[in-house]
Amino acid sequence: MAAVFPWPLQALLRNHWMRKNVWFYTKTFRAMDKVYAHFSANLERLRVQHETSCSQTFFAPLTSPDAKTVYDMTAEDLKAEYITFTAATLDGVAAFISPFVDNMIQHPDVLRRVQQEIDLAQARGELSYPVATFDQTTRLPYFMACIMETLRRDAPAQTILPRIISKGGLWYDGAFIPEGTEMGASPYIIHRDVHIFGDDPFTFRPERWLESAARSALMEKYGMWWGYGGRECAGKNYAMMEMQKLCLEICRRFNMRSAGALQDDGGKGDLAPLLKLNDHALTKIGAGSRLETA
């Protein structure tokens, strides 16, 4: 909701009385206040160390001396935007990571290929430590194909977000739709259109995103995983950054199998068998190996 209707949250952030009397008494918002305070401190650190800093934050381009004239955003504006995007992406990222992990567990060959791609990139020094950058994640073709396939098959936002036909009505595909009619499209149905996504739309098959650039562009054109048009999620880029970085690190650090598979190896059903080291060494990772989890 914060992504689709960001202005109420931003107004709340800027209103001192509302923050004091409403915001503070909500557990979630109290946690967000910590993020808000951290951002203020981080902005000040960037201002002081701006010339020597070797890393950039999400809003670093807006903290340059010319930022206010280019973007017309004050520090308070930046903080309001930051908290809005952070709050808006929480549900979407959580709703994505769960099916992504499930897809990896249900398709062990896919997981092995993703991990081989990550291992090779790491051996070449193409992944930073301890966390890969967003740009680095986009340079792993098969990993990105798994990201896109999960978005298609298990989109985190399945809402229809209907529109009202405007005055005069609309002719569509030979049929007249009168004004005032409420219309919408289901992402679940659109993402399973065989004319767009192929003859196996119910199958998790990342390879469909590697067939050709033209095919991928067509599928992305009709992708509704973040809504569509004016109703598209305002925090989608922030969410994609979080999703790609988190999912890469999960595959980088963990082997994933179902709890049942681990119990078949001698587990008793408690937490202990769900966190076991295996022999797959991973360079530059502190533990020296992947954890096995479910």
N, C-alpha and C positions, 0 to 999 in steps of 0.2 A: 504494500500500500504506500509506503514511503517513497518508492520509486515512481509510482504512477501519480501520486498526489503529494509532491515534495513540499509545496508551499506551507501547509499547516505545520509541519515539523520545523521548517526554517523559521516561521513566525514564532513558534514556541521557544526556539533556541535564542532568539534575539530579545524576547520579552523577559525582563528581570523578574517581574512579579510572578509570571507563569512558571519560570524556572524554579523560583523559590518555593512556591506553594503547590505546584502540581508535579513538576518534573522530579523533585527530590524524593517524593514519597513513593515512587515507582521503582521497584528493584532493578528492572532492566535499564531504566533511565539513569539510575545511580551508577550502574556499571558503565553506561555510555558517558557519564560525566568524567570518569577516569580517562576514557579515550580522548574526550574533549580536552581535558587538562594536559594530557600527554602531547596532543597536537600543538597546543599553545607553546609548550616548552620546546618542542621540536622545531617549530617555526622560528623561535628566538635563537636556537642553536644554529639553524641554517643561516639566519641573518648575520650572526657573528662570524661563523666559519665558512661563509658563502664562497670565498675565493679558494680555500684549501680543501673543501670537502670533495672526496672522491666518489661519493655515492649520492643518489638522488632519491627523494621520496616521491610519492604520487603527485604531490602538488608543488614540487620543486620549481617547475617552469613559472609558477605564479608568484614565487617569492623573489624574483629578480627585481632590481631597482625600477625597471620599466613596467612591472606587472600591473600597477594600478592604472597607468595610462592606456595600456593595451587591453586589459580585461575589465577595468573599472571595478575591481573587487578589493574590499578592505580585508584586514585580518579577521574581523568578525564574520564577513561573508564567507571566507575560506573555511573557517571553523564550522559554520552552519552547513556548508556543502559537504565537508568531510564527514560530519556525523550523520547526515542524511544518507550518503552513499554507504557508509559502514552499516547503518541500521537496515537499509534496503536490501543489502546483499546477503544478510545472514541466512534467511530462509531459502533463498535460491541456491546458494552454495551448498547448504546442507542437503537440500532436495536433489542436488546433482551428485554429490560424492557417494551417497548410498547406492544408487543404481550403477555408478561407475565401478565401485568396488565389487558389487554383485556380478556385473558383467565380466570382470576379470576372473572372479572365482569360478563362474559357470563356463568360462572359455579359457582353460589353462594354457592352451597353445598361443592364444592372443597375449596373455600375460607374459609368457616366456619371450615372445617376440618383442614386446614393449621393453622388457628388462634388458634384453640383448642390445636393443637400440640405445638405451640409456647407458649401459655399461660401455659400449663402444664410444659414445660421445664423451663419457667421463675419462676414458683412457686417452682420448685425444686432447684432453684439457679443454673441452668445449662446454663444460658445466661448472659453474662456480660453486664454492663450498663456503658455508654449510647448506645454502639454499640456492637453487638455480634461479636465474632471472627470468622474467616473463619472456623477453626476446629469445632467450636460449630454449625455452620450451617450444616456441613456435618453429624452431629449426629441426624438430624431430618429427618427420612425416608420419610414421606409423602411430606414434603417441597421439599426435593431433588428429589423426583419423579416428582413433578411439574416442577422443573428446567429442568430435563432431557426431559420431555415430550414437553416442550416449545422449547427446542433445536431441538428436532426431528421434530416437526410439523411446527415450525416457525424459522428455522435456521437463525441466523443473517448473515451468509455468504453463499449466494446461487450461487456463481461463480463456473464455471465448471473447471477452471484451467487445460486446455488441455495439453497432452503430445504428443510428436512426436515418432512414432515407430522407433526404432533404426535399424542399419544396419542388413540385413538378414531377416527382417520381423518378424512376430509373428503368431504362430498358437494359436487360441483361440476358444474353444468349437467347434472344427471341421472345423473352417473357417480360411483361411490364410489372414492375414492383411499385405500388403506390407510395406516396410520401407518408412519413410517419411509421412505416414498417420497421420493426427492429430486426436487424440482420447480424449474423456473426458466423465465424468459421471455427471449427474445432481443430486445434493443433494435432490432436491424436489422429484424426481422420486425414488431414492434409499430409501428415508425415508418413502415411501409409498408402499414398497414391502411387499406384504401380507405374503410371506414366511419367512420374518424376523420379521416384526413388528405386525403380526396378521391380522385377517380378518377385522379390523376396522381402517385402517391406517389414514383415514381422520378425525377420531374422536379424540378430546382431552380427553385422558383417562390416567391419571397418574398411575392408578393401574397396568398397564401393566409392570411398572418398579419394582413392588413389588411381582411379581409372584414367581420368583426364582432367585438366584444368577446367575445360568447358563443362563437363559433367558436374564437377564440384560447385562451380559457379551457379549452375541451374538449381541444384539442390539447396544451396544457401539462399538463393533468391526466394524460394518458397518456404524457407524455414521460419517457423513461428515460435521458436523456443524462448524468445524474449518478448513475445507479442509482435505487433506489426504496425508500421506507419507511426502516426502520432501517439499511439498507445504503447509504443515500444518502451521497454524498461529503461529508465534513465541511468540506472546503475549497471547496465550490462557489461560495459568494458571493465569496470572495477571487479565485477563478479567473475568475468572470464580470467582476469589476472589471478585472482585468488584460487579459482578452480584448477587452472593449469599448473600453478606452482605447487599447490597442495597435492594434487593427484600424482604429479611427477615424483614428489618426495615420498609419497606412500609406496609407489612402485620401486623407487630407488632403494628404500630402506627395508621393505617388508616383502616376504613371500606370503601369498594369501591362499588359503584353502578353507573349505567349509568346516564348521566345528565337528560335523560328523566324520569327515575324513581324518581329522586330527585324532579323534577318539578311536578310530579304527587302528591308529598307530600305537595304541596303548594308553591313551588319556582316560582319565576318570570322569570327565565332564566338568571339571572345575577350571579355574583360570590358568593353572600351571601348564597344561599342554597347549594352550593357545599362544604362548610366548616362548618359542624354542629357537635356539640358534641352529642354522644349518651350515653346510660346508661351502656355500657360495660366497666367497670373499668379495668385498666391495672396497676398492681403494679409496682412500681419503675420508671414509666414513669412520667416525670415532669408534664404534663398536667393532669395526673390522669385518662385519658380516651382516647379512640381512636377517631380520627377525621374522619368524614364521607366526602368522596370526590368523584369526578368523573373525 
